[in-house]
Amino acid sequence: MHKLPELKYSYDALEPVIDSKTMEIHHSKHHATYVNKLNDALSSSPELLEKSVEELLSDFESLPEGVKNAVRNHGGGHANHSLFWEILTPGGAKSPSGKLLEAINAECTDFETFKKHFQEKTAAQFGSGWGWLVKNSDGGVEIITTPNQDSPLLQGLTPIFGVDVWEHAYYLKHQSDRAAYLQGIWDVINWDKVSALFTGSNN
């Protein structure tokens, strides 16, 4: 059975960028709902419950038709949020370095240009969705967006950095100002974690 991951920090640890109430509702209500609905959908296929959510998404086309929508929506929501909580962990480097920085520079010239491109592309995502920095099959990085709870794993890409732009992620504090939320998010990203995901040294 899939489980809601415990946060490694308190709900108020990311203030003032992300307020405590938003974190509490986002984690304990929204993410929990994705986990519960994924488990419900897979209950008739116990062999699928033995697979991680990342395995389910990476092997999406082989899944039974009856569970595909649930894995895409609720499994995607579970995987996306689990990564989100990890990269928001307080502490750690506030900018990338090493191999990750080299890859970002190769794609976007420098870190500041990357941030500008990421914010612009993610702010323009129509409706609910996510902004991503992904690792591609060539070992480089790309900025993409996905709608709803679609995971980059569905495209054969490895997510290493993602920002939730569903309104439940920012509306209590920023109302409809998605751009302000995206501007502040850089202050609470743990780039040590993102680097570990990029190099495959993540535990």
Secondary structure, DSSP 4 states (H G I P E B T S, - for coil): ---PPPPSS-TTTTTTTS-HHHHHHIIIIIIHHHHHHHHHHHTT-TTGGGS-HHHHHHTGGGS-HHHHHHIIIIIHHHHHHHHHHHHT-SSS-SS--HHHHHHHHHHHSSHHHHHHHHHHHHHT--SSEEEEEEE-TTS-EEEEEEETT--GGGGT-EEEEEEE-SGGGTHHHHTT-HHHHHHHHGGG--HHHHHHHHHT---
